[in-house]
Amino acid sequence: MIFYFSGTGNSLEAAKSIANYNDERLISISKEMNSKDVSFEYTLKSKETIGFVFPVYAWAPPKMVLEFIEKLKFNNYNNNYIFSVATCGENIGNTMKVLDNYLNKKDMKLSSGFSLVMPNNYIIMGNVDSKEVESKKLQSAEETLKNINKIIKEKRTGIFQIQKGLLPGILTSVINPLFNKHAMNTKKFNVNNKCTGCGLCERVCNSKTIKVKEKPEWGDTCTQCLACINLCPVKAIEYGKSTQNKGRYKNPNINISEM
């Protein structure tokens, strides 16, 4: 059973690879969270593997992922093997430690964890990779996933193949809370006259905060997944001036219909 969260397809590609190799079922965290259920209860098969695959947001798991875990309940849980894969542009800080702390509160423990470098998509800061760099990252990620899949298949514990980066404690404990406090503001989202009102942004929004009335309008909640910006077919959506004249990214191995 693999729970995933994805904005532009990187984490979904990783989750699909692991699910296919290990014959596991895939469950979208955002779709579950938007079902409005108070809690999320699942019945495990005997010795079923549990996985969490998500992108790193400011060196920690996305807030929605952690809120989901807080509401999570497993029937038949018996020290099942739990792994996590965190996709990132470069490094993940203490992401795995944060995740494990949340699991510990539910009397669960992270067995193994991995970071997986994928093409950049957070264009509020920086830009997308060149096509050459994007291709190299995707090829490298494919090879890394082969190794991750074998480890998960064998249920090997204590394997943490992660790139924390410099000063991971500061990155996660200081920058992430600031990100969660200030970066979720939707007021800077805007749409230009290229918008066709197609409604794709509303459909792919992980927070379901976008409503298209001729043109998109944003509510108060946001995960900063930037699916609306990156997946807009006419590049009509911007975030203030931060995304202007920048590229857009969608994982080429994932179809829009899957998001």
C-alpha positions in Angstrom: 0.0 0.0 0.0 1.7 3.2 -1.2 0.4 6.6 -0.4 1.7 9.4 -2.6 1.5 13.1 -3.0 2.5 14.8 -6.3 2.2 18.1 -8.0 3.9 17.8 -11.4 4.3 14.1 -11.6 7.8 13.4 -10.2 6.6 11.6 -7.0 3.8 9.9 -8.9 6.3 8.4 -11.4 8.4 7.1 -8.4 5.3 5.7 -6.7 4.1 4.0 -9.8 7.5 2.4 -10.4 7.6 1.0 -6.8 3.9 -0.1 -6.9 4.4 -2.0 -10.2 7.6 -3.7 -9.2 6.3 -4.7 -5.7 2.7 -5.3 -6.7 1.3 -2.7 -4.3 -1.8 -0.6 -4.5 -1.5 3.2 -5.0 -3.5 5.7 -3.0 -3.4 9.5 -3.6 -3.0 11.4 -0.3 -4.6 14.6 -1.7 -7.6 12.8 -3.1 -8.1 11.1 0.3 -7.7 14.4 2.2 -10.2 16.1 -0.1 -12.8 13.4 0.5 -13.5 15.4 3.7 -13.3 12.3 6.0 -12.3 13.0 9.5 -10.0 10.0 9.6 -8.5 7.5 7.1 -8.8 3.8 8.0 -7.2 1.0 6.0 -7.1 -2.7 6.5 -3.7 -4.3 5.8 -3.0 -7.6 4.4 -0.6 -9.9 6.2 2.9 -8.4 6.1 1.8 -5.8 3.6 4.3 -3.1 2.9 3.4 0.6 3.7 5.0 3.4 1.6 5.0 7.2 1.6 6.2 8.9 -1.6 6.2 12.7 -1.8 8.2 15.8 -2.8 10.2 17.7 -0.3 8.9 21.2 0.5 11.5 23.4 2.2 13.3 20.4 3.6 10.4 18.6 5.1 7.3 16.6 4.0 4.4 18.6 2.6 2.1 19.8 5.3 -0.8 17.8 3.8 1.2 14.6 4.0 1.8 15.1 7.7 -1.8 16.0 8.3 -2.8 12.9 6.6 -0.6 10.7 8.8 -2.1 12.3 11.9 -5.5 11.0 10.7 -4.2 7.6 9.6 -5.3 4.3 11.1 -4.4 0.8 10.1 -6.3 -2.3 11.0 -4.1 -5.5 11.3 -0.9 -3.5 11.7 1.8 -5.7 13.1 5.2 -3.9 12.7 4.7 -3.9 8.9 7.6 -2.7 6.8 7.4 1.0 6.2 9.4 3.0 3.7 9.5 6.5 2.3 10.8 8.0 -0.9 11.3 11.8 -0.9 11.8 13.4 -4.3 13.8 16.6 -4.4 15.8 19.0 -6.5 19.0 18.3 -4.5 18.7 17.4 -0.9 16.1 16.8 1.8 17.4 18.0 5.2 15.8 16.1 8.1 12.7 15.1 6.1 13.0 11.5 7.2 13.4 12.4 10.8 10.2 14.5 10.7 8.3 11.7 9.0 9.5 9.2 11.5 8.5 11.4 14.4 4.9 11.6 13.0 4.8 7.8 12.5 6.1 7.2 16.1 3.1 9.1 17.4 1.0 6.5 15.7 3.1 3.7 17.2 4.8 3.0 13.8 8.4 3.2 12.8 10.1 4.1 9.5 12.0 1.0 8.3 14.0 2.6 5.4 14.1 5.8 3.5 15.4 7.3 0.3 15.9 10.6 -1.4 15.4 10.8 -5.1 16.7 13.7 -7.2 14.2 14.7 -9.9 13.9 17.7 -12.3 13.2 21.1 -10.7 9.6 22.4 -10.7 9.5 25.0 -7.9 9.9 28.0 -10.1 9.0 30.5 -7.5 12.6 30.2 -6.5 14.9 29.3 -9.4 13.9 27.9 -12.7 13.3 24.6 -14.4 16.3 22.6 -15.6 17.5 22.6 -19.2 16.1 19.8 -21.2 19.6 18.2 -21.1 19.8 18.3 -17.3 16.1 17.2 -17.0 16.9 14.1 -19.2 20.0 13.2 -17.2 18.1 13.5 -13.9 15.2 11.3 -15.1 17.7 8.7 -16.4 19.6 8.7 -13.1 16.3 8.5 -11.1 15.3 5.5 -13.1 18.5 3.7 -12.2 18.2 4.7 -8.5 14.6 3.4 -8.5 15.8 0.0 -9.6 18.0 -0.2 -6.5 15.2 1.2 -4.2 12.8 -1.4 -5.6 15.1 -4.3 -4.8 15.5 -3.0 -1.2 11.8 -2.6 -0.7 11.1 -6.0 -2.3 13.5 -7.6 0.2 12.1 -5.5 3.0 15.5 -4.5 4.1 15.5 -2.3 7.2 17.8 0.4 8.4 18.7 1.5 4.9 18.7 5.3 4.6 20.1 6.4 1.2 19.5 10.1 1.6 21.2 13.4 0.8 20.6 15.7 3.7 22.6 18.6 2.5 24.5 21.1 4.7 23.1 22.0 8.1 20.0 19.8 7.8 18.8 20.7 11.3 18.6 24.4 10.5 17.1 23.8 7.0 14.2 21.7 8.4 13.6 23.2 11.9 14.0 26.9 10.9 13.2 27.3 7.1 10.4 24.8 6.9 8.2 26.5 9.6 8.7 29.8 7.9 7.7 28.2 4.6 4.5 26.8 6.1 3.6 30.1 7.7 4.3 32.4 4.8 4.4 30.5 1.5 0.9 29.1 1.5 -0.6 32.5 0.7 -2.7 32.4 -2.4 -2.9 36.2 -3.0 0.0 36.3 -5.4 -1.5 33.9 -7.9 -2.8 35.6 -10.9 -3.9 34.8 -14.5 -3.2 36.7 -17.7 -5.3 37.1 -20.8 -4.0 33.9 -22.4 -6.3 31.9 -20.1 -8.9 29.9 -22.0 -10.9 28.9 -18.9 -10.3 25.2 -19.7 -10.5 24.2 -16.0 -7.4 22.1 -15.9 -5.9 24.1 -13.0 -9.1 23.4 -10.9 -8.9 19.7 -11.7 -5.2 19.2 -10.8 -5.2 21.4 -7.7 -4.2 19.3 -4.7 -5.9 21.6 -2.3 -9.1 22.0 -4.3 -8.8 25.7 -3.7 -9.2 26.8 -7.3 -12.6 27.4 -8.8 -12.8 28.4 -12.5 -15.5 30.9 -13.3 -14.5 31.9 -16.8 -11.1 32.3 -15.2 -9.6 30.6 -12.1 -10.1 32.1 -8.7 -8.0 30.9 -5.6 -9.4 30.3 -2.2 -7.3 30.6 1.0 -5.6 27.2 1.2 -2.6 26.1 -0.8 0.1 23.3 -0.7 2.5 25.2 -3.0 2.6 22.2 -5.3 2.5 24.6 -8.3 0.5 22.1 -10.3 -1.7 25.0 -11.5 1.3 27.0 -12.8 3.3 24.2 -14.3 0.5 22.3 -15.9 -1.5 25.2 -17.4 -1.4 24.4 -21.2 -1.1 28.0 -22.2 1.2 29.2 -19.4 -1.4 31.7 -18.2 -0.9 31.4 -14.5 1.8 33.3 -12.5 2.8 33.8 -8.9 3.5 37.5 -8.6 6.5 38.3 -10.6 8.5 35.3 -9.3 7.4 33.0 -12.2 7.4 35.4 -15.1 9.5 34.5 -18.1 10.4 31.1 -16.6 9.9 27.6 -17.9 7.3 25.1 -16.9 7.7 21.5 -16.0 5.6 18.3 -16.1 7.1 14.9 -15.7 7.2 13.5 -19.2 6.4 10.0 -18.1 3.1 10.9 -16.5 -0.1 11.8 -18.3 -2.2 14.8 -17.2 -5.1 12.3 -16.8 -3.3 10.6 -14.0 -3.0 13.7 -11.9 
